Amino acid sequence: MNGDAVIYYENYSPVGDILVIATCLVFIILISSAYISKTKNFMLFRIMIGLLMLSGTMSIFYHFSLSDHGRFSVPTIYLFRVIYHISLFAILFLYVLYSVIPLRLDKSSSYRYTIIAVSVFSLLLIVELLGVIFGFVFHITETGEINNDFNIFGIGYIFFVSLILFMLIRYRNRLAKTILYGVIGTYMVSVTVMIIQGAYHQTSYTTATFLFPTISLLYLIHSNPVDIEIGAVNVAAFEDMIKYSYLQNKQMLLMSLFMHDYEGAGKKYPVEIQDTIRHFYTDFFKGAVLFQISNGRMILAVDLSKNPSYENSVNHMLLSFENEYPKYNRDFKIIVQKTTTEISKDNDYVGFVKFIESRMKENDVHFVEEQDVKTYYEYKYILKELADINAKKDLDDPRVCVYCQPVFNIITGKYDTAEALMRLELDELGLVYPDKFIQVAEDNNYIHTLSLIILHKVCMRLKSLLDCMYFVKRISVNFAVSEVREEGFCDDINSVIEACGIPYDKIAVEITESQNDNDFIVMKDKINELRQRGIKFYLDDFGTGYSNFERIMELPFDIIKFDRSLVIACGTDYKSQKMVYHLARMFSEMNYSVLYEGVETIEDEEKCKNMCAKYLQGYKYSKPIPIDRLTEYFEKKTA
């Protein structure tokens, strides 16, 4: 090669490649300082950024080495060219791999497109290398002339862009239209710039055309989901963070804040509270990320490896929060916990936080313990079993058990009634008491199925007792107010009793008083309808809350059940005893029977007898027992 020959491209300027490299550096700065979900596609995106910087650098070296062959050997020029083209082909190849994930291709289609992309990329690599070696793609003669007869780069570019556009159009229904149009539009701009550049024999902006789709990916797919006002990332990003930290076996500290005043559509934290929250997580922890889970709920995630003194930071932060609280005087709940393998694996911290919040008082801080996690998973298991029970609607479901507490009749001195109580018998937990599942069932609309199962099993047992000549006045079954308000409530009760073939007056329904006017009207109609068939009604838990005597008098109850809290109050306060006595006497004179719950001692029994009691129920007589054991209390009729 003649060292005096000067060869260079007058239509190349390094400005385009320098701009690409500078833009990639800006990308690196931005994605390092902001939170972006660390998905598989984001990893591909970061590789693309690296390849863009490499291709821009190689483009500069390649073109300037052509213009000054005296300072660069021919093999070096060939090397710059090969690396330049292969890095661009690699970017196109990664675009294909990138498209597979958001398009949600099945395993077969994903494998097919990946194989096509790998095969073509490998072929281009081989042709590029062989073409340089044997001179049929690119060759510099000894006189310094350039032979570039076979445009392998153009062929590869057209193929990959066509493949990507085909995939986007073929599976267009799997992407949001805004995303689809944005990506396709960006590719079309890139192709247009490439065509215009070719028409003017330019090579300055080749690498830049690869930058445009990358910019669209950052903006449309990986746009930073941060609320600019408060600096919080959305809940999807939180779940991504949990998944990433779990895979990396990284333990995090999570601090959640819930303020119900700002929960709900259209609500948000006031500016002054936003400023305070920003101060908390930026001043007390290094590299902490704030996540907006809902309008009124936030979770702060702290990398423990970056914050070895996190306990001090937590204490200082809570103290600061306590000092700030009087300024706003808004109710709050704060939960502090370390990530655990169990919850991280399920990625269920949002559900766990809500569960713990439901058990907290307002303006309280709760530090999560191992027992909390155990209780939560018991709750989830119970919820799953309740859902299955509700779905199957098997009135003989063995998981729903009937226990009964016999009721002592003061007039007859015998046990002739009982209250049916619900239990669950679950494989993993054994016997589960109502305090662990009744509220869960009510919150998830499963309670009516459970009540009907209890009613069915009570009716079947009653039939057996009656057939065996036992004297049973009635057994009461509890129903929630939410069940009574359902349109088909009476039909459900009737169908169960009729199917078992027992007299209606052997069943009583226990319900609590509702403070809702609409519930009152519905309850009145339903009670009247069922009482006409002979069913008795109990007002349960009288004395535990607000009682509207006008409503009670209008509702045709048969028995008023005085809660144990009234029995206890009578033993410690003369005024309470006097009040309960007069209430009981008033109900008795109006033909209501009075039943006292929670009678545990002889003293309790004597007090209740002196306060117009007709029925007594409590541990003095019997703890709740399986319904099959009622024969130990009920008597058989004599011939």
C-alpha positions as CSV (number, residue, x, y, z in Angstrom):
1,M,0.0,0.0,0.0
2,N,1.3,3.4,-0.9
3,G,1.9,5.3,2.3
4,D,1.7,8.7,0.4
5,A,-1.9,8.1,-0.8
6,V,-4.6,10.1,1.0
7,I,-8.0,8.5,1.2
8,Y,-10.9,9.9,3.1
9,Y,-14.6,10.4,2.7
10,E,-15.6,14.0,2.2
11,N,-19.2,13.1,3.0
12,Y,-18.4,11.9,6.5
13,S,-18.4,14.1,9.5
14,P,-17.8,12.7,13.1
15,V,-20.5,15.1,14.5
16,G,-23.2,12.5,14.2
17,D,-21.3,9.8,15.9
18,I,-20.1,12.1,18.6
19,L,-23.7,13.1,19.2
20,V,-24.6,9.5,19.6
21,I,-21.9,8.8,22.1
22,A,-22.8,11.9,24.1
23,T,-26.5,11.0,24.1
24,C,-25.6,7.5,25.3
25,L,-23.7,9.0,28.2
26,V,-26.7,11.1,29.1
27,F,-28.8,7.9,29.1
28,I,-26.4,6.3,31.4
29,I,-26.5,9.2,33.8
30,L,-30.3,9.3,33.7
31,I,-30.9,5.6,34.3
32,S,-28.3,5.6,37.1
33,S,-29.9,8.5,39.0
34,A,-33.5,7.5,38.4
35,Y,-35.4,4.3,39.2
36,I,-36.3,2.1,36.3
37,S,-37.8,-1.4,36.6
38,K,-35.0,-4.0,36.2
39,T,-36.8,-6.2,33.7
40,K,-35.2,-8.5,31.1
41,N,-36.0,-5.9,28.5
42,F,-34.2,-3.2,30.5
43,M,-31.1,-5.4,30.6
44,L,-31.3,-5.6,26.8
45,F,-31.8,-1.9,26.6
46,R,-28.6,-1.3,28.6
47,I,-26.7,-3.6,26.3
48,M,-28.0,-1.6,23.3
49,I,-26.6,1.6,24.9
50,G,-23.2,0.0,25.2
51,L,-23.3,-1.2,21.6
52,L,-24.3,2.2,20.4
53,M,-21.3,3.8,22.1
54,L,-19.1,1.1,20.7
55,S,-20.5,1.5,17.1
56,G,-20.2,5.3,17.3
57,T,-16.6,5.0,18.5
58,M,-15.7,2.4,15.9
59,S,-17.3,4.5,13.2
60,I,-15.1,7.5,14.0
61,F,-12.0,5.3,14.1
62,Y,-12.9,3.5,10.9
63,H,-13.6,6.7,8.9
64,F,-10.6,8.6,10.1
65,S,-8.3,5.6,9.6
66,L,-9.4,5.6,6.0
67,S,-8.4,9.3,5.7
68,D,-5.0,8.7,7.1
69,H,-3.8,5.2,6.1
70,G,-0.3,6.1,6.9
71,R,-1.0,6.1,10.6
72,F,-3.2,3.0,10.5
73,S,-2.4,-0.4,8.9
74,V,-4.9,-2.0,6.5
75,P,-5.7,-4.9,9.0
76,T,-6.5,-2.2,11.6
77,I,-8.9,-0.5,9.2
78,Y,-10.5,-3.8,8.5
79,L,-10.9,-4.5,12.2
80,F,-12.5,-1.1,12.9
81,R,-15.0,-1.7,10.0
82,V,-15.9,-5.3,11.2
83,I,-16.4,-4.2,14.8
84,Y,-18.5,-1.2,13.6
85,H,-20.8,-3.3,11.4
86,I,-21.1,-6.2,13.8
87,S,-22.0,-3.9,16.7
88,L,-24.8,-2.4,14.5
89,F,-26.0,-5.9,13.5
90,A,-26.0,-6.8,17.1
91,I,-28.2,-3.9,17.9
92,L,-30.7,-4.9,15.2
93,F,-30.5,-8.5,16.6
94,L,-31.3,-7.2,20.1
95,Y,-34.2,-5.2,18.8
96,V,-35.7,-8.5,17.6
97,L,-35.2,-10.1,21.0
98,Y,-36.6,-7.1,22.7
99,S,-39.8,-7.2,20.6
100,V,-40.5,-10.8,21.6
101,I,-41.3,-10.0,25.3
102,P,-43.8,-7.1,25.1
103,L,-45.5,-8.8,22.1
104,R,-46.2,-11.8,24.5
105,L,-45.3,-14.4,21.9
106,D,-45.9,-18.0,22.8
107,K,-42.9,-20.3,23.3
108,S,-43.0,-21.6,19.7
109,S,-43.2,-18.2,18.0
110,S,-40.6,-16.7,20.3
111,Y,-38.2,-19.6,19.5
112,R,-38.9,-19.2,15.8
113,Y,-38.1,-15.5,15.6
114,T,-35.1,-15.9,17.9
115,I,-33.7,-18.7,15.6
116,I,-34.3,-16.5,12.5
117,A,-32.5,-13.5,14.1
118,V,-29.6,-15.7,15.4
119,S,-29.2,-17.4,12.0
120,V,-29.2,-14.1,10.0
121,F,-26.9,-12.4,12.5
122,S,-24.4,-15.4,12.3
123,L,-24.6,-15.3,8.5
124,L,-23.9,-11.6,8.3
125,L,-21.0,-12.0,10.7
126,I,-19.5,-14.8,8.6
127,V,-20.0,-12.9,5.3
128,E,-18.5,-9.7,6.7
129,L,-15.4,-11.6,8.0
130,L,-15.0,-13.6,4.8
131,G,-15.7,-10.7,2.6
132,V,-12.9,-8.7,4.2
133,I,-10.5,-11.6,4.1
134,F,-11.2,-12.5,0.5
135,G,-12.0,-9.0,-0.7
136,F,-15.5,-9.5,-2.2
137,V,-17.2,-7.2,0.4
138,F,-14.6,-4.6,1.2
139,H,-11.0,-4.3,0.0
140,I,-8.3,-1.7,-0.1
141,T,-5.8,-2.1,-2.9
142,E,-2.1,-1.5,-2.8
143,T,-2.7,1.8,-4.6
144,G,-5.1,2.9,-1.9
145,E,-8.3,2.4,-3.9
146,I,-11.4,1.1,-2.1
147,N,-13.5,-1.7,-3.5
148,N,-16.9,-1.9,-1.8
149,D,-18.9,-3.9,-4.4
150,F,-21.2,-5.9,-2.1
151,N,-23.2,-3.9,0.4
152,I,-23.7,-6.5,3.1
153,F,-24.6,-3.9,5.7
154,G,-27.5,-2.6,3.6
155,I,-28.9,-6.1,3.1
156,G,-28.6,-6.9,6.8
157,Y,-30.2,-3.6,7.8
158,I,-33.2,-4.1,5.4
159,F,-33.7,-7.6,6.6
160,F,-33.7,-6.8,10.4
161,V,-35.9,-3.7,10.0
162,S,-38.4,-5.6,7.9
163,L,-38.5,-8.5,10.4
164,I,-39.1,-6.1,13.3
165,L,-41.8,-4.2,11.4
166,F,-43.4,-7.5,10.4
167,M,-43.5,-8.6,14.0
168,L,-45.0,-5.3,15.2
169,I,-47.7,-5.3,12.6
170,R,-48.4,-9.1,12.8
171,Y,-49.0,-8.9,16.6
172,R,-50.2,-5.3,16.7
173,N,-53.2,-6.2,18.9
174,R,-50.9,-7.1,21.7
175,L,-49.5,-3.6,22.2
176,A,-51.2,-0.4,23.2
177,K,-51.8,1.6,20.1
178,T,-49.9,4.6,21.4
179,I,-46.8,2.4,22.0
180,L,-47.2,0.6,18.7
181,Y,-47.5,3.8,16.7
182,G,-44.7,5.4,18.5
183,V,-42.2,2.5,17.9
184,I,-43.2,2.0,14.3
185,G,-43.1,5.7,13.6
186,T,-39.6,5.9,15.1
187,Y,-38.4,3.1,12.9
188,M,-39.9,4.8,9.8
189,V,-38.0,8.0,10.7
190,S,-34.8,6.0,11.0
191,V,-35.3,4.3,7.6
192,T,-36.1,7.7,6.0
193,V,-33.0,9.3,7.3
194,M,-31.0,6.3,6.1
195,I,-32.5,6.6,2.6
196,I,-31.9,10.4,2.4
197,Q,-28.3,9.9,3.6
198,G,-27.7,7.2,0.9
199,A,-29.1,9.5,-1.8
200,Y,-26.5,12.1,-0.9
201,H,-23.7,9.5,-0.4
202,Q,-23.5,10.4,3.2
203,T,-22.3,8.1,6.0
204,S,-22.3,10.6,9.0
205,Y,-25.7,9.6,10.5
206,T,-25.8,5.8,10.1
207,T,-25.2,5.2,13.9
208,A,-27.7,8.0,14.7
209,T,-30.5,6.2,12.9
210,F,-30.0,3.3,15.4
211,L,-30.2,5.8,18.3
212,F,-33.8,6.9,17.4
213,P,-35.5,3.6,18.2
214,T,-33.5,3.4,21.4
215,I,-34.8,6.8,22.5
216,S,-38.3,5.7,21.7
217,L,-37.8,2.6,23.9
218,L,-36.6,4.6,26.8
219,Y,-39.5,7.1,26.5
220,L,-42.4,4.7,25.7
221,I,-41.3,1.5,27.5
222,H,-38.9,2.5,30.2
223,S,-40.1,6.0,31.0
224,N,-39.4,6.7,34.6
225,P,-42.7,6.0,36.6
226,V,-41.9,8.7,39.1
227,D,-44.3,11.3,40.5
228,I,-42.3,14.5,40.0
229,E,-44.0,16.2,42.9
230,I,-43.2,13.7,45.6
231,G,-40.6,11.5,43.9
232,A,-42.6,8.3,44.4
233,V,-42.5,5.4,41.9
234,N,-45.7,3.4,41.1
235,V,-46.8,0.1,42.5
236,A,-45.7,-1.9,39.4
237,A,-42.2,-0.6,39.9
238,F,-42.4,-1.7,43.6
239,E,-43.3,-5.3,42.6
240,D,-40.4,-5.2,40.1
241,M,-38.0,-4.1,42.8
242,I,-39.2,-6.9,45.1
243,K,-38.7,-9.4,42.4
244,Y,-35.3,-8.1,41.6
245,S,-34.1,-8.0,45.2
246,Y,-35.4,-11.6,45.8
247,L,-33.5,-12.9,42.8
248,Q,-30.4,-11.1,44.0
249,N,-30.9,-12.4,47.5
250,K,-30.9,-8.8,48.7
251,Q,-32.7,-7.9,52.0
252,M,-34.5,-4.6,52.1
253,L,-36.1,-2.6,54.8
254,L,-39.7,-1.5,54.1
255,M,-41.5,1.3,55.8
256,S,-45.1,1.9,54.9
257,L,-47.2,5.0,55.6
258,F,-51.0,4.9,55.3
259,M,-53.1,8.0,55.8
260,H,-56.8,7.2,55.1
261,D,-57.7,10.9,54.7
262,Y,-56.0,10.8,51.3
263,E,-57.1,7.4,50.1
264,G,-59.6,7.3,47.3
265,A,-60.0,8.5,43.7
266,G,-58.9,12.0,43.1
267,K,-57.2,12.5,46.5
268,K,-53.5,13.1,47.0
269,Y,-51.1,14.3,49.8
270,P,-51.0,18.1,50.2
271,V,-47.9,19.9,49.1
272,E,-46.6,20.4,52.6
273,I,-46.9,16.7,53.5
274,Q,-45.2,15.8,50.2
275,D,-42.3,18.1,51.1
276,T,-42.0,16.4,54.6
277,I,-42.1,12.9,53.1
278,R,-39.3,13.8,50.6
279,H,-37.3,15.1,53.5
280,F,-37.7,11.8,55.4
281,Y,-36.5,9.4,52.7
282,T,-33.8,11.6,51.3
283,D,-32.2,12.7,54.5
284,F,-32.3,9.6,56.6
285,F,-31.3,6.8,54.1
286,K,-28.9,6.3,51.3
287,G,-30.4,5.2,48.0
288,A,-33.9,4.8,49.3
289,V,-36.8,4.5,46.9
290,L,-40.3,5.7,47.6
291,F,-43.2,3.9,46.1
292,Q,-46.8,5.2,45.8
293,I,-48.9,2.1,46.3
294,S,-52.3,3.9,46.4
295,N,-53.3,7.5,46.8
296,G,-53.0,7.4,50.6
297,R,-50.4,4.6,51.0
298,M,-46.7,4.7,50.4
299,I,-43.8,2.3,51.0
300,L,-40.2,3.3,51.4
301,A,-37.7,0.7,50.3
302,V,-34.2,0.9,51.8
303,D,-31.2,-1.3,50.7
304,L,-29.7,-2.6,54.0
305,S,-26.3,-3.1,52.4
306,K,-26.1,0.6,51.8
307,N,-27.5,1.5,55.2
308,P,-25.7,-0.6,57.9
309,S,-27.0,1.8,60.7
310,Y,-30.6,1.6,59.5
311,E,-32.0,1.0,63.0
312,N,-30.7,4.4,64.1
313,S,-32.0,6.0,60.9
314,V,-35.4,4.4,61.5
315,N,-35.6,5.7,65.1
316,H,-34.5,9.2,64.0
317,M,-37.0,9.2,61.2
318,L,-39.9,8.2,63.5
319,L,-38.9,10.8,66.0
320,S,-38.9,13.4,63.3
321,F,-42.3,12.2,62.1
322,E,-43.6,12.4,65.6
323,N,-42.4,16.0,65.8
324,E,-44.0,16.9,62.5
325,Y,-47.4,15.2,63.3
326,P,-48.8,18.1,65.3
327,K,-48.5,20.4,62.2
328,Y,-50.9,18.3,60.2
329,N,-52.9,16.3,62.8
330,R,-53.8,13.5,60.3
331,D,-54.4,9.9,61.3
332,F,-51.7,7.5,60.2
333,K,-50.5,4.0,60.4
334,I,-46.8,3.1,60.0
335,I,-45.4,-0.4,59.5
336,V,-41.7,-1.2,59.6
337,Q,-40.4,-4.5,58.4
338,K,-37.5,-6.4,56.8
339,T,-38.2,-8.3,53.6
340,T,-38.6,-12.1,54.1
341,T,-38.0,-14.9,51.7
342,E,-41.6,-16.1,52.0
343,I,-43.4,-12.8,51.2
344,S,-40.7,-11.8,48.6
345,K,-41.2,-15.1,46.8
346,D,-44.9,-14.4,46.5
347,N,-44.3,-10.7,45.9
348,D,-47.2,-10.0,48.2
349,Y,-46.0,-7.1,50.5
350,V,-48.9,-4.9,49.4
351,G,-51.4,-7.5,50.6
352,F,-49.4,-8.1,53.8
353,V,-49.2,-4.4,54.6
354,K,-53.0,-4.0,54.1
355,F,-53.6,-7.0,56.4
356,I,-51.4,-5.6,59.1
357,E,-53.0,-2.1,58.8
358,S,-56.5,-3.7,59.2
359,R,-55.4,-4.9,62.7
360,M,-53.8,-1.6,63.8
361,K,-55.2,1.3,65.7
362,E,-54.9,4.8,64.2
363,N,-51.7,6.8,64.9
364,D,-49.7,3.6,65.7
365,V,-46.3,2.3,64.5
366,H,-46.0,-1.5,64.1
367,F,-42.7,-3.3,63.8
368,V,-43.4,-6.6,62.0
369,E,-42.5,-9.8,63.8
370,E,-42.3,-13.4,62.7
371,Q,-45.7,-14.1,64.2
372,D,-47.2,-11.4,61.9
373,V,-46.0,-13.3,58.8
374,K,-47.3,-16.6,60.2
375,T,-50.7,-15.0,61.0
376,Y,-50.9,-13.5,57.5
377,Y,-50.3,-16.8,55.8
378,E,-52.9,-18.4,58.0
379,Y,-55.3,-15.7,56.9
380,K,-54.4,-16.4,53.2
381,Y,-54.9,-20.1,53.7
382,I,-58.3,-19.5,55.4
383,L,-59.3,-17.1,52.7
384,K,-58.5,-19.7,50.0
385,E,-60.5,-22.4,51.8
386,L,-63.4,-20.0,52.3
387,A,-63.4,-19.2,48.6
388,D,-63.4,-22.9,47.8
389,I,-66.3,-23.6,50.2
390,N,-68.2,-20.7,48.7
391,A,-67.6,-21.9,45.1
392,K,-68.7,-25.5,45.8
393,K,-71.7,-24.6,47.9
394,D,-71.9,-28.1,49.3
395,L,-74.3,-28.0,52.3
396,D,-72.5,-31.0,53.7
397,D,-69.0,-29.6,53.4
398,P,-67.0,-31.3,56.1
399,R,-64.8,-28.3,56.6
400,V,-67.7,-26.3,58.2
401,C,-68.5,-27.7,61.6
402,V,-71.4,-27.0,64.0
403,Y,-70.7,-26.5,67.6
404,C,-73.5,-25.7,70.0
405,Q,-73.8,-24.0,73.4
406,P,-76.7,-25.3,75.4
407,V,-79.1,-22.7,76.9
408,F,-80.5,-23.2,80.4
409,N,-84.3,-22.5,80.7
410,I,-84.9,-21.0,84.2
411,I,-88.7,-21.6,84.1
412,T,-88.3,-25.3,83.4
413,G,-84.9,-25.8,85.0
414,K,-83.9,-27.8,81.9
415,Y,-81.8,-27.4,78.7
416,D,-84.3,-27.2,75.8
417,T,-82.6,-24.7,73.4
418,A,-79.1,-24.1,72.1
419,E,-77.1,-21.7,70.0
420,A,-75.4,-23.0,66.9
421,L,-71.8,-21.8,66.5
422,M,-69.5,-22.0,63.5
423,R,-66.1,-23.6,63.4
424,L,-63.8,-24.6,60.5
425,E,-61.8,-27.8,60.4
426,L,-58.9,-27.3,58.0
427,D,-56.2,-29.7,57.0
428,E,-53.3,-27.3,57.7
429,L,-54.7,-25.6,60.8
430,G,-57.0,-28.0,62.5
431,L,-59.9,-26.4,64.3
432,V,-60.3,-22.7,63.5
433,Y,-62.4,-20.4,65.7
434,P,-64.8,-17.7,64.5
435,D,-62.5,-14.8,65.4
436,K,-60.1,-15.9,62.7
437,F,-62.6,-16.3,59.8
438,I,-66.0,-14.7,60.3
439,Q,-64.9,-11.2,59.5
440,V,-62.9,-12.5,56.5
441,A,-66.0,-14.3,55.2
442,E,-68.1,-11.2,55.6
443,D,-65.5,-9.0,53.9
444,N,-65.4,-11.3,50.9
445,N,-69.1,-12.1,50.7
446,Y,-68.7,-15.8,51.7
447,I,-70.6,-15.6,54.9
448,H,-74.0,-16.6,53.5
449,T,-72.8,-19.9,52.2
450,L,-71.3,-20.7,55.6
451,S,-74.5,-19.8,57.3
452,L,-76.6,-21.9,55.0
453,I,-74.3,-24.9,55.6
454,I,-74.7,-24.4,59.4
455,L,-78.4,-24.1,59.1
456,H,-78.6,-27.3,57.0
457,K,-76.4,-29.3,59.4
458,V,-78.5,-28.0,62.4
459,C,-81.7,-29.0,60.6
460,M,-80.4,-32.4,59.9
461,R,-79.3,-32.9,63.5
462,L,-82.6,-31.6,64.7
463,K,-84.5,-34.1,62.6
464,S,-82.4,-36.9,64.1
465,L,-83.0,-35.6,67.7
466,L,-86.7,-35.3,67.1
467,D,-86.9,-38.7,65.5
468,C,-85.2,-40.1,68.6
469,M,-87.9,-38.4,70.8
470,Y,-85.6,-35.8,72.3
471,F,-87.4,-32.6,73.5
472,V,-85.9,-29.7,71.7
473,K,-87.6,-26.4,71.8
474,R,-85.4,-24.7,69.2
475,I,-81.8,-24.2,68.1
476,S,-80.7,-20.7,67.0
477,V,-78.5,-19.9,64.0
478,N,-76.6,-16.6,63.6
479,F,-77.0,-14.6,60.4
480,A,-75.2,-11.4,59.5
481,V,-77.2,-8.2,58.6
482,S,-75.6,-8.3,55.2
483,E,-77.2,-11.6,54.6
484,V,-80.7,-10.5,55.7
485,R,-80.6,-7.6,53.2
486,E,-80.1,-10.0,50.3
487,E,-83.3,-10.4,48.1
488,G,-83.2,-14.2,48.3
489,F,-82.6,-14.5,52.1
490,C,-86.1,-15.8,53.0
491,D,-86.2,-18.2,50.1
492,D,-82.8,-19.7,51.1
493,I,-83.9,-20.2,54.7
494,N,-87.2,-21.8,53.6
495,S,-85.6,-24.1,51.1
496,V,-83.1,-25.5,53.6
497,I,-85.7,-26.1,56.3
498,E,-88.2,-27.6,53.9
499,A,-85.6,-30.0,52.4
500,C,-84.8,-31.3,55.9
501,G,-88.4,-31.8,56.8
502,I,-88.5,-30.3,60.3
503,P,-91.0,-27.9,61.8
504,Y,-90.2,-24.2,61.3
505,D,-90.6,-23.4,65.0
506,K,-87.5,-25.5,65.8
507,I,-85.3,-22.9,64.2
508,A,-84.5,-19.5,65.5
509,V,-82.5,-16.8,63.6
510,E,-80.1,-14.5,65.5
511,I,-79.2,-11.1,64.0
512,T,-77.7,-8.0,65.4
513,E,-79.2,-4.6,65.1
514,S,-78.3,-2.4,62.2
515,Q,-77.9,1.4,62.3
516,N,-78.8,1.7,58.7
517,D,-82.3,3.0,57.9
518,N,-82.6,0.9,54.7
519,D,-81.4,-2.2,56.6
520,F,-84.1,-1.6,59.2
521,I,-86.9,-1.6,56.6
522,V,-85.6,-4.7,54.9
523,M,-85.0,-6.6,58.2
524,K,-88.5,-5.8,59.3
525,D,-90.0,-7.2,56.2
526,K,-87.8,-10.3,56.2
527,I,-88.5,-11.0,59.9
528,N,-92.2,-10.7,59.5
529,E,-92.2,-13.1,56.5
530,L,-90.2,-15.8,58.3
531,R,-92.1,-15.4,61.6
532,Q,-95.3,-16.2,59.8
533,R,-93.9,-19.7,59.1
534,G,-93.0,-20.1,62.8
535,I,-89.3,-19.1,62.9
536,K,-88.3,-17.3,66.1
537,F,-85.9,-14.3,66.1
538,Y,-83.3,-13.2,68.5
539,L,-81.7,-9.8,68.8
540,D,-78.1,-10.6,69.4
541,D,-75.5,-8.7,71.4
542,F,-77.8,-6.1,72.9
543,G,-75.7,-3.7,75.0
544,T,-72.5,-3.8,72.9
545,G,-73.1,-0.6,70.9
546,Y,-75.7,1.9,69.8
547,S,-79.3,0.7,70.4
548,N,-82.3,2.5,68.9
549,F,-85.2,1.4,71.2
550,E,-87.8,2.7,68.7
551,R,-86.4,0.3,66.0
552,I,-86.2,-2.6,68.5
553,M,-89.8,-2.2,69.4
554,E,-90.8,-2.1,65.8
555,L,-88.9,-5.3,64.9
556,P,-90.8,-8.4,66.0
557,F,-88.1,-10.1,68.0
558,D,-88.9,-12.9,70.4
559,I,-85.8,-12.9,72.5
560,I,-83.4,-10.2,73.5
561,K,-79.9,-11.5,74.2
562,F,-78.0,-9.3,76.7
563,D,-74.3,-9.3,76.0
564,R,-71.8,-10.5,78.6
565,S,-70.5,-7.0,79.0
566,L,-73.7,-6.1,80.7
567,V,-73.4,-9.0,83.1
568,I,-69.8,-7.9,84.0
569,A,-70.9,-4.3,84.4
570,C,-73.6,-5.3,86.9
571,G,-71.0,-6.9,89.1
572,T,-68.9,-3.8,89.5
573,D,-71.3,-0.9,89.3
574,Y,-74.6,-0.5,91.1
575,K,-75.9,2.0,88.6
576,S,-75.2,-0.4,85.7
577,Q,-77.0,-3.2,87.6
578,K,-80.0,-0.9,88.2
579,M,-80.1,0.1,84.5
580,V,-79.8,-3.5,83.2
581,Y,-82.5,-4.6,85.6
582,H,-85.0,-2.0,84.4
583,L,-84.2,-2.7,80.8
584,A,-84.8,-6.4,81.3
585,R,-88.0,-5.7,83.2
586,M,-89.2,-3.4,80.4
587,F,-88.6,-6.1,77.8
588,S,-90.2,-8.8,79.9
589,E,-93.3,-6.7,80.4
590,M,-93.5,-6.3,76.6
591,N,-93.5,-10.1,76.1
592,Y,-89.8,-10.3,75.0
593,S,-87.9,-13.1,76.6
594,V,-84.5,-12.0,78.1
595,L,-81.5,-14.2,77.6
596,Y,-78.2,-13.4,79.4
597,E,-74.9,-14.5,77.7
598,G,-71.6,-15.1,79.3
599,V,-72.8,-16.5,82.6
600,E,-69.8,-18.1,84.2
601,T,-70.3,-18.2,88.0
602,I,-73.0,-18.8,90.6
603,E,-72.9,-15.1,91.3
604,D,-73.5,-14.3,87.7
605,E,-76.4,-16.7,87.7
606,E,-78.0,-15.2,90.8
607,K,-77.7,-11.6,89.4
608,C,-79.3,-12.6,86.1
609,K,-82.1,-14.4,87.8
610,N,-82.8,-11.3,89.8
611,M,-82.9,-9.3,86.5
612,C,-85.9,-10.9,84.8
613,A,-83.9,-13.6,83.1
614,K,-85.7,-16.4,81.3
615,Y,-82.7,-18.0,79.7
616,L,-79.0,-18.3,80.7
617,Q,-76.1,-19.2,78.5
618,G,-72.4,-19.4,79.4
619,Y,-69.5,-21.4,80.5
620,K,-71.2,-22.2,83.9
621,Y,-73.5,-24.5,82.0
622,S,-71.4,-25.6,79.1
623,K,-68.6,-24.6,76.7
624,P,-69.5,-24.9,73.0
625,I,-69.6,-28.6,72.1
626,P,-70.0,-30.5,68.9
627,I,-73.7,-30.6,67.9
628,D,-73.7,-34.4,68.2
629,R,-73.1,-34.1,72.0
630,L,-76.4,-32.2,72.6
631,T,-77.9,-35.5,73.7
632,E,-75.9,-35.0,76.9
633,Y,-78.1,-32.0,77.7
634,F,-81.5,-32.5,76.0
635,E,-83.9,-34.9,77.6
636,K,-86.0,-37.6,75.9
637,K,-89.7,-37.3,76.0
638,T,-91.4,-39.8,78.4
639,A,-94.1,-42.1,77.0
